[in-house]
Amino acid sequence: MMSKDRPQDLRDIVERMEQRPSNPVRRARLMVEQEVPPARRGPGWDRHWRELEAYLDEGVTWRMPQGLDDSPAEADKKRADPKTSPESF
């Protein structure tokens, strides 16, 4: 912990940093909630964040159903922006 000769506000900041949640989704929620007032949060706000937090807390592993993969479909490739598409370089 910090010595008592440092300003109180600095000690408060360090204490808050030491207490920050280990779950990155929980940390993100705290940051977002500082910017979004309660009046602008929708009815599913809390449930959304709790579900995301739970995925990390429980160590969920995402698996693709058999026969599916992450590669873009041919139709998606055709819609790619030629200026930013890696194939155009």
OpenMM code with the backbone's topology and positions (N, CA, C; nanometers):
from openmm import Vec3, app, unit

residues = "MET MET SER LYS ASP ARG PRO GLN ASP LEU ARG ASP ILE VAL GLU ARG MET GLU GLN ARG PRO SER ASN PRO VAL ARG ARG ALA ARG LEU MET VAL GLU GLN GLU VAL PRO PRO ALA ARG ARG GLY PRO GLY TRP ASP ARG HIS TRP ARG GLU LEU GLU ALA TYR LEU ASP GLU GLY VAL THR TRP ARG MET PRO GLN GLY LEU ASP ASP SER PRO ALA GLU ALA ASP LYS LYS ARG ALA ASP PRO LYS THR SER PRO GLU SER PHE".split()
positions = [
    Vec3(0.0846, -0.1176, 0.0000),
    Vec3(0.0000, 0.0000, 0.0000),
    Vec3(0.0889, 0.1236, 0.0000),
    Vec3(0.0296, 0.2380, -0.0242),
    Vec3(0.1058, 0.3617, -0.0370),
    Vec3(0.1341, 0.4233, 0.0997),
    Vec3(0.2389, 0.5047, 0.1025),
    Vec3(0.2709, 0.5727, 0.2274),
    Vec3(0.1718, 0.6859, 0.2521),
    Vec3(0.1633, 0.7284, 0.3773),
    Vec3(0.0658, 0.8305, 0.4173),
    Vec3(0.1072, 0.9708, 0.3722),
    Vec3(0.2302, 0.9886, 0.3206),
    Vec3(0.2713, 1.1224, 0.2794),
    Vec3(0.2205, 1.1596, 0.1398),
    Vec3(0.1594, 1.0672, 0.0695),
    Vec3(0.1027, 1.0965, -0.0627),
    Vec3(-0.0358, 1.1586, -0.0464),
    Vec3(-0.0785, 1.2397, -0.1441),
    Vec3(-0.2128, 1.3002, -0.1353),
    Vec3(-0.3226, 1.1943, -0.1280),
    Vec3(-0.4294, 1.2279, -0.0570),
    Vec3(-0.5403, 1.1338, -0.0377),
    Vec3(-0.6004, 1.0913, -0.1705),
    Vec3(-0.6169, 1.1844, -0.2654),
    Vec3(-0.6792, 1.1478, -0.3924),
    Vec3(-0.5954, 1.0454, -0.4678),
    Vec3(-0.4651, 1.0541, -0.4596),
    Vec3(-0.3786, 0.9559, -0.5241),
    Vec3(-0.3930, 0.8195, -0.4569),
    Vec3(-0.4015, 0.8181, -0.3256),
    Vec3(-0.4222, 0.6915, -0.2544),
    Vec3(-0.5559, 0.6297, -0.2936),
    Vec3(-0.6585, 0.7146, -0.3085),
    Vec3(-0.7899, 0.6639, -0.3490),
    Vec3(-0.7846, 0.6000, -0.4878),
    Vec3(-0.7128, 0.6636, -0.5798),
    Vec3(-0.7009, 0.6094, -0.7159),
    Vec3(-0.6308, 0.4744, -0.7132),
    Vec3(-0.5209, 0.4671, -0.6419),
    Vec3(-0.4464, 0.3410, -0.6338),
    Vec3(-0.5319, 0.2327, -0.5696),
    Vec3(-0.6048, 0.2673, -0.4657),
    Vec3(-0.6912, 0.1691, -0.3992),
    Vec3(-0.7982, 0.1169, -0.4947),
    Vec3(-0.8594, 0.2067, -0.5726),
    Vec3(-0.9604, 0.1635, -0.6703),
    Vec3(-0.8994, 0.0723, -0.7758),
    Vec3(-0.7781, 0.1039, -0.8206),
    Vec3(-0.7126, 0.0202, -0.9221),
    Vec3(-0.6815, -0.1185, -0.8667),
    Vec3(-0.6442, -0.1242, -0.7404),
    Vec3(-0.6141, -0.2529, -0.6788),
    Vec3(-0.7397, -0.3369, -0.6605),
    Vec3(-0.8553, -0.2738, -0.6532),
    Vec3(-0.9805, -0.3451, -0.6314),
    Vec3(-1.0555, -0.3736, -0.7608),
    Vec3(-0.9980, -0.3405, -0.8751),
    Vec3(-1.0710, -0.3576, -1.0009),
    Vec3(-1.0998, -0.5047, -1.0267),
    Vec3(-1.2139, -0.5336, -1.0858),
    Vec3(-1.2538, -0.6727, -1.1110),
    Vec3(-1.1585, -0.7427, -1.2076),
    Vec3(-1.1407, -0.8713, -1.1898),
    Vec3(-1.0530, -0.9472, -1.2788),
    Vec3(-1.1214, -0.9796, -1.4111),
    Vec3(-1.2539, -0.9825, -1.4118),
    Vec3(-1.3282, -1.0131, -1.5337),
    Vec3(-1.3260, -0.8898, -1.6247),
    Vec3(-1.2696, -0.9001, -1.7473),
    Vec3(-1.2611, -0.7833, -1.8355),
    Vec3(-1.3974, -0.7287, -1.8773),
    Vec3(-1.4985, -0.8149, -1.8847),
    Vec3(-1.6329, -0.7669, -1.9192),
    Vec3(-1.6867, -0.6810, -1.8056),
    Vec3(-1.6626, -0.7223, -1.6834),
    Vec3(-1.7079, -0.6442, -1.5682),
    Vec3(-1.6379, -0.5080, -1.5663),
    Vec3(-1.5074, -0.5069, -1.5980),
    Vec3(-1.4344, -0.3794, -1.6048),
    Vec3(-1.4913, -0.2907, -1.7150),
    Vec3(-1.5207, -0.3508, -1.8302),
    Vec3(-1.5781, -0.2740, -1.9410),
    Vec3(-1.7134, -0.2165, -1.9012),
    Vec3(-1.7926, -0.2960, -1.8329),
    Vec3(-1.9250, -0.2486, -1.7896),
    Vec3(-1.9111, -0.1261, -1.7001),
    Vec3(-1.8179, -0.1303, -1.6071),
    Vec3(-1.7978, -0.0166, -1.5176),
    Vec3(-1.7602, 0.1086, -1.5961),
    Vec3(-1.6744, 0.0936, -1.6965),
    Vec3(-1.6347, 0.2090, -1.7774),
    Vec3(-1.7514, 0.2614, -1.8601),
    Vec3(-1.8271, 0.1703, -1.9214),
    Vec3(-1.9405, 0.2115, -2.0046),
    Vec3(-2.0468, 0.2792, -1.9190),
    Vec3(-2.0720, 0.2264, -1.8011),
    Vec3(-2.1750, 0.2840, -1.7154),
    Vec3(-2.1374, 0.4224, -1.6633),
    Vec3(-2.0099, 0.4570, -1.6682),
    Vec3(-1.9702, 0.5931, -1.6329),
    Vec3(-2.0102, 0.6913, -1.7428),
    Vec3(-2.0257, 0.6412, -1.8653),
    Vec3(-2.0586, 0.7267, -1.9795),
    Vec3(-2.2073, 0.7266, -2.0147),
    Vec3(-2.2763, 0.6168, -1.9875),
    Vec3(-2.4172, 0.6035, -2.0268),
    Vec3(-2.5056, 0.6197, -1.9033),
    Vec3(-2.5842, 0.7268, -1.8989),
    Vec3(-2.6701, 0.7477, -1.7818),
    Vec3(-2.7797, 0.6416, -1.7727),
    Vec3(-2.8252, 0.6104, -1.6524),
    Vec3(-2.9291, 0.5079, -1.6353),
    Vec3(-3.0532, 0.5313, -1.7216),
    Vec3(-3.0883, 0.6553, -1.7459),
    Vec3(-3.2075, 0.6846, -1.8263),
    Vec3(-3.1928, 0.6383, -1.9714),
    Vec3(-3.0699, 0.6211, -2.0187),
    Vec3(-3.0469, 0.5798, -2.1576),
    Vec3(-3.0261, 0.4296, -2.1712),
    Vec3(-3.0250, 0.3579, -2.0610),
    Vec3(-3.0030, 0.2131, -2.0639),
    Vec3(-3.1354, 0.1421, -2.0867),
    Vec3(-3.1352, 0.0498, -2.1790),
    Vec3(-3.2576, -0.0218, -2.2125),
    Vec3(-3.2957, -0.1259, -2.1090),
    Vec3(-3.4128, -0.1894, -2.1280),
    Vec3(-3.4627, -0.2862, -2.0305),
    Vec3(-3.3753, -0.4112, -2.0179),
    Vec3(-3.2988, -0.4454, -2.1187),
    Vec3(-3.2150, -0.5648, -2.1108),
    Vec3(-3.0711, -0.5366, -2.0735),
    Vec3(-3.0437, -0.4147, -2.0322),
    Vec3(-2.9065, -0.3717, -2.0037),
    Vec3(-2.8362, -0.4639, -1.9037),
    Vec3(-2.8953, -0.4808, -1.7876),
    Vec3(-2.8308, -0.5594, -1.6823),
    Vec3(-2.8154, -0.7052, -1.7236),
    Vec3(-2.9193, -0.7622, -1.7810),
    Vec3(-2.9128, -0.9028, -1.8222),
    Vec3(-2.8033, -0.9232, -1.9266),
    Vec3(-2.7925, -0.8331, -2.0218),
    Vec3(-2.6891, -0.8409, -2.1251),
    Vec3(-2.5495, -0.8483, -2.0622),
    Vec3(-2.5200, -0.7562, -1.9717),
    Vec3(-2.3886, -0.7533, -1.9090),
    Vec3(-2.3645, -0.8775, -1.8222),
    Vec3(-2.4662, -0.9205, -1.7468),
    Vec3(-2.4497, -1.0385, -1.6607),
    Vec3(-2.4205, -1.1630, -1.7434),
    Vec3(-2.4868, -1.1760, -1.8590),
    Vec3(-2.4615, -1.2923, -1.9453),
    Vec3(-2.3188, -1.2902, -1.9984),
    Vec3(-2.2730, -1.1742, -2.0436),
    Vec3(-2.1358, -1.1645, -2.0936),
    Vec3(-2.0343, -1.1946, -1.9833),
    Vec3(-2.0585, -1.1415, -1.8644),
    Vec3(-1.9690, -1.1684, -1.7518),
    Vec3(-1.9652, -1.3175, -1.7205),
    Vec3(-2.0800, -1.3819, -1.7251),
    Vec3(-2.0889, -1.5247, -1.6919),
    Vec3(-2.0110, -1.6101, -1.7911),
    Vec3(-2.0110, -1.5727, -1.9187),
    Vec3(-1.9359, -1.6503, -2.0172),
    Vec3(-1.7890, -1.6591, -1.9790),
    Vec3(-1.7330, -1.5482, -1.9331),
    Vec3(-1.5921, -1.5502, -1.8947),
    Vec3(-1.5712, -1.6165, -1.7596),
    Vec3(-1.6619, -1.5911, -1.6654),
    Vec3(-1.6484, -1.6519, -1.5329),
    Vec3(-1.6526, -1.8041, -1.5406),
    Vec3(-1.7369, -1.8564, -1.6287),
    Vec3(-1.7543, -2.0011, -1.6387),
    Vec3(-1.6577, -2.0659, -1.7367),
    Vec3(-1.5800, -1.9860, -1.8085),
    Vec3(-1.4850, -2.0415, -1.9038),
    Vec3(-1.5517, -2.1091, -2.0220),
    Vec3(-1.6582, -2.0494, -2.0729),
    Vec3(-1.7315, -2.1076, -2.1850),
    Vec3(-1.6421, -2.1125, -2.3085),
    Vec3(-1.6444, -2.2251, -2.3774),
    Vec3(-1.5727, -2.2404, -2.5031),
    Vec3(-1.6742, -2.2436, -2.6154),
    Vec3(-1.6601, -2.1509, -2.7096),
    Vec3(-1.7522, -2.1457, -2.8222),
    Vec3(-1.7127, -2.2493, -2.9254),
    Vec3(-1.8097, -2.3238, -2.9731),
    Vec3(-1.7847, -2.4241, -3.0766),
    Vec3(-1.8799, -2.3990, -3.1917),
    Vec3(-1.8293, -2.4188, -3.3123),
    Vec3(-1.9131, -2.4033, -3.4308),
    Vec3(-1.9886, -2.5336, -3.4538),
    Vec3(-2.1165, -2.5244, -3.4930),
    Vec3(-2.1895, -2.6467, -3.5275),
    Vec3(-2.1197, -2.7179, -3.6431),
    Vec3(-2.1332, -2.8478, -3.6472),
    Vec3(-2.0666, -2.9265, -3.7506),
    Vec3(-2.1076, -2.8765, -3.8888),
    Vec3(-2.0096, -2.8574, -3.9756),
    Vec3(-2.0359, -2.8120, -4.1113),
    Vec3(-2.0261, -2.6616, -4.1283),
    Vec3(-2.0145, -2.5874, -4.0197),
    Vec3(-2.0003, -2.4424, -4.0294),
    Vec3(-1.8578, -2.4032, -3.9953),
    Vec3(-1.8147, -2.2920, -4.0512),
    Vec3(-1.6829, -2.2403, -4.0156),
    Vec3(-1.6882, -2.0880, -4.0148),
    Vec3(-1.5755, -2.0267, -3.9827),
    Vec3(-1.5698, -1.8810, -3.9725),
    Vec3(-1.5376, -1.8125, -4.1042),
    Vec3(-1.5089, -1.8877, -4.2083),
    Vec3(-1.4676, -1.8243, -4.3333),
    Vec3(-1.5858, -1.7518, -4.3972),
    Vec3(-1.5584, -1.6365, -4.4610),
    Vec3(-1.6679, -1.5611, -4.5218),
    Vec3(-1.7278, -1.6354, -4.6405),
    Vec3(-1.8561, -1.6190, -4.6579),
    Vec3(-1.9251, -1.6811, -4.7704),
    Vec3(-1.8837, -1.6114, -4.8997),
    Vec3(-1.9037, -1.6785, -5.0120),
    Vec3(-1.8681, -1.6198, -5.1412),
    Vec3(-1.9399, -1.4869, -5.1627),
    Vec3(-2.0659, -1.4788, -5.1233),
    Vec3(-2.1410, -1.3538, -5.1400),
    Vec3(-2.0770, -1.2414, -5.0591),
    Vec3(-2.0256, -1.2735, -4.9404),
    Vec3(-1.9598, -1.1722, -4.8584),
    Vec3(-1.8300, -1.1265, -4.9228),
    Vec3(-1.7568, -1.2189, -4.9826),
    Vec3(-1.6315, -1.1834, -5.0490),
    Vec3(-1.6573, -1.0888, -5.1653),
    Vec3(-1.7655, -1.1114, -5.2380),
    Vec3(-1.7971, -1.0271, -5.3533),
    Vec3(-1.8331, -0.8859, -5.3101),
    Vec3(-1.8867, -0.8705, -5.1890),
    Vec3(-1.9258, -0.7384, -5.1409),
    Vec3(-1.8104, -0.6635, -5.0754),
    Vec3(-1.6950, -0.7256, -5.0649),
    Vec3(-1.5827, -0.6619, -4.9969),
    Vec3(-1.5433, -0.5331, -5.0687),
    Vec3(-1.5051, -0.4338, -4.9916),
    Vec3(-1.4621, -0.3064, -5.0477),
    Vec3(-1.3262, -0.3262, -5.1137),
    Vec3(-1.3141, -0.2997, -5.2437),
    Vec3(-1.1867, -0.3237, -5.3122),
    Vec3(-1.0732, -0.2372, -5.2587),
    Vec3(-1.1046, -0.1243, -5.1969),
    Vec3(-0.9996, -0.0369, -5.1432),
    Vec3(-0.9373, -0.0944, -5.0168),
    Vec3(-1.0158, -0.1690, -4.9403),
    Vec3(-0.9659, -0.2199, -4.8122),
    Vec3(-0.9493, -0.3706, -4.8094),
    Vec3(-0.9922, -0.4377, -4.9129),
    Vec3(-0.9832, -0.5830, -4.9167),
    Vec3(-0.8381, -0.6264, -4.9320),
    Vec3(-0.7924, -0.7246, -4.8538),
    Vec3(-0.6541, -0.7720, -4.8653),
    Vec3(-0.6228, -0.8267, -5.0041),
    Vec3(-0.7241, -0.8744, -5.0757),
    Vec3(-0.7006, -0.9317, -5.2079),
    Vec3(-0.6646, -0.8252, -5.3108),
    Vec3(-0.6910, -0.6986, -5.2818),
    Vec3(-0.6645, -0.5934, -5.3791),
    Vec3(-0.5241, -0.5359, -5.3668),
    Vec3(-0.4459, -0.5798, -5.2683),
    Vec3(-0.3112, -0.5251, -5.2504),
    Vec3(-0.2108, -0.5959, -5.3341),
] * unit.nanometer
topology = app.Topology()
chain = topology.addChain("A")
for resn in residues:
    res = topology.addResidue(resn, chain)
    for name in ("N", "CA", "C"):
        topology.addAtom(name, app.Element.getBySymbol(name[0]), res)
